[in-house]
Amino acid sequence: MTRIVLTGAESSGKSSLTLQLGARFGLPIALEYARIWLEAHGPEYTEENLLTIFRGHLGYQQAQVPPGLSLGIFDTDLINYKIWFEEVFGHCPQEVVDAVGQETSHVYLLCAPDLPWEPDPLRENPNDRERLFERHRTEIENLNRPYEIVRGTGEERLSCAEAALNKLIRA
């Protein structure tokens, strides 16, 4: 299965684009599991909680988009967890690093942080989205995975994402 992953800094339109692209292309989607977990348990978390969220993410994505399908759209993947661990706790558990390396069928729509910040009780980084965007780009490039950058607002952003998705799945 090719996994089309929307990734990037917080408040960059990943969740909205996941829903829009899923509807537009008639593809199954997996929403951001971390958000689902934090909404159910509260915004505070520990390193142990984040590892629990990471493990839940794995099962959730397989349940939402069964591996036997040819394409699926995912709101984030394990790169987000790797960066999250490193940013908040200064290191990343080997279990996460190993799992990131095993996600070989991923292609990325890297969402630029060119949308206005939307405050949300679960969001943490309003002032360094460009730096986090570059961290995501670096991780993707270090893994030699294909990606396209999505920019713009409204319909322009959706059109950019559609064109990028078409390019990635035809490559």
C-alpha positions as CSV (number, residue, x, y, z in Angstrom):
1,M,0.0,0.0,0.0
2,T,1.2,3.5,-0.8
3,R,0.5,5.7,2.2
4,I,0.0,9.4,1.4
5,V,1.0,11.2,4.5
6,L,0.2,14.8,5.3
7,T,2.8,16.2,7.6
8,G,4.4,19.4,8.8
9,A,4.3,21.8,11.7
10,E,1.2,22.4,13.8
11,S,-1.6,24.5,12.3
12,S,-0.5,23.9,8.7
13,G,-3.8,22.5,7.4
14,K,-2.9,18.8,7.6
15,S,-6.2,17.6,9.1
16,S,-8.4,19.7,6.8
17,L,-6.5,18.5,3.7
18,T,-6.7,14.9,4.9
19,L,-10.5,15.1,4.9
20,Q,-10.7,17.1,1.7
21,L,-8.4,14.8,-0.3
22,G,-10.0,11.6,1.1
23,A,-13.4,12.9,-0.2
24,R,-12.0,14.2,-3.5
25,F,-10.2,11.0,-4.4
26,G,-12.6,8.6,-2.6
27,L,-9.8,7.2,-0.5
28,P,-9.9,5.9,3.1
29,I,-8.3,8.2,5.7
30,A,-6.7,7.9,9.1
31,L,-7.0,11.0,11.2
32,E,-4.3,12.2,13.6
33,Y,-4.3,9.6,16.4
34,A,-2.4,11.8,18.9
35,R,-5.2,14.4,18.7
36,I,-7.9,11.8,19.3
37,W,-6.0,10.4,22.3
38,L,-5.2,13.9,23.8
39,E,-8.8,15.0,23.3
40,A,-10.0,11.9,25.3
41,H,-7.3,12.1,28.0
42,G,-6.5,15.8,28.3
43,P,-3.7,18.0,26.9
44,E,-1.0,17.1,29.5
45,Y,1.3,14.2,28.7
46,T,4.5,12.6,29.8
47,E,7.1,10.7,27.9
48,E,5.4,7.4,28.9
49,N,2.0,8.8,27.6
50,L,3.6,9.8,24.3
51,L,5.0,6.3,23.9
52,T,1.5,4.9,24.6
53,I,0.1,7.3,22.0
54,F,2.8,6.2,19.5
55,R,1.8,2.6,20.0
56,G,-1.9,3.3,19.7
57,H,-1.2,5.2,16.5
58,L,0.2,2.1,14.9
59,G,-3.0,0.0,15.5
60,Y,-5.3,2.9,14.8
61,Q,-3.9,3.5,11.4
62,Q,-4.1,-0.2,10.4
63,A,-7.7,-0.3,11.6
64,Q,-8.7,2.9,9.6
65,V,-6.9,2.0,6.4
66,P,-6.4,-1.8,6.1
67,P,-2.9,-2.7,4.7
68,G,-4.5,-4.7,1.8
69,L,-5.7,-1.5,0.1
70,S,-3.5,0.1,-2.6
71,L,-3.8,3.8,-1.4
72,G,-4.7,5.5,1.9
73,I,-4.4,9.1,3.2
74,F,-2.9,9.6,6.7
75,D,-2.9,12.7,8.9
76,T,0.7,12.4,10.1
77,D,2.9,9.4,10.6
78,L,5.8,8.3,12.8
79,I,8.1,11.1,11.7
80,N,5.9,13.4,13.7
81,Y,6.4,11.3,16.8
82,K,10.2,11.2,16.3
83,I,10.3,15.0,16.1
84,W,7.9,15.4,19.0
85,F,10.0,13.2,21.3
86,E,13.2,15.0,20.3
87,E,11.6,18.5,20.7
88,V,9.9,17.9,24.0
89,F,12.1,15.3,25.7
90,G,15.5,15.8,24.0
91,H,15.7,12.2,22.7
92,C,13.7,9.6,20.8
93,P,13.1,6.0,22.0
94,Q,14.8,3.5,19.8
95,E,11.4,1.8,19.4
96,V,10.2,4.9,17.6
97,V,13.4,5.4,15.5
98,D,13.2,1.7,14.4
99,A,9.5,2.0,13.5
100,V,10.1,5.2,11.4
101,G,12.7,3.3,9.4
102,Q,10.2,0.5,8.6
103,E,7.6,2.8,7.1
104,T,8.9,2.4,3.6
105,S,5.8,2.9,1.5
106,H,5.2,6.5,2.5
107,V,5.0,9.5,0.2
108,Y,4.5,13.0,1.7
109,L,2.5,16.1,1.3
110,L,4.6,18.4,3.4
111,C,2.3,21.3,4.5
112,A,4.0,24.7,4.6
113,P,3.3,26.8,7.6
114,D,1.9,29.6,5.5
115,L,-1.6,29.5,7.1
116,P,-2.4,31.7,10.1
117,W,-1.8,30.1,13.5
118,E,-5.1,28.8,14.9
119,P,-5.0,28.6,18.7
120,D,-6.0,25.2,20.1
121,P,-5.6,23.7,23.6
122,L,-3.5,20.9,22.1
123,R,-1.1,23.0,20.0
124,E,2.2,24.0,21.5
125,N,4.5,25.8,19.0
126,P,3.1,29.0,17.5
127,N,6.4,30.8,17.1
128,D,8.7,28.2,15.4
129,R,6.6,26.6,12.8
130,E,9.1,27.4,10.0
131,R,11.8,25.6,11.9
132,L,9.6,22.6,12.6
133,F,8.6,22.5,8.9
134,E,12.3,22.3,8.0
135,R,12.8,19.5,10.6
136,H,10.1,17.5,8.9
137,R,11.7,18.2,5.5
138,T,15.1,17.0,6.8
139,E,13.6,13.8,8.3
140,I,11.8,13.0,5.0
141,E,15.0,13.7,2.9
142,N,17.2,11.7,5.3
143,L,14.9,8.7,4.7
144,N,15.0,9.3,0.9
145,R,11.3,9.4,0.7
146,P,9.4,11.3,-2.0
147,Y,7.6,14.5,-1.1
148,E,5.9,17.6,-2.4
149,I,5.4,20.8,-0.6
150,V,1.8,22.1,-0.3
151,R,1.4,25.9,-0.1
152,G,-1.4,28.5,-0.4
153,T,-4.8,29.1,1.2
154,G,-8.3,27.8,0.6
155,E,-8.9,26.4,-2.9
156,E,-5.4,27.2,-4.0
157,R,-4.0,25.0,-1.2
158,L,-6.4,22.2,-2.1
159,S,-5.5,22.4,-5.8
160,C,-1.8,22.4,-4.9
161,A,-2.3,19.3,-2.7
162,E,-4.3,17.5,-5.4
163,A,-1.6,18.2,-8.0
164,A,1.1,17.1,-5.6
165,L,-0.8,13.9,-4.7
166,N,-1.3,13.0,-8.4
167,K,2.4,13.6,-9.1
168,L,3.5,11.4,-6.1
169,I,1.2,8.5,-7.0
170,R,2.3,8.5,-10.6
171,A,6.0,8.5,-9.8
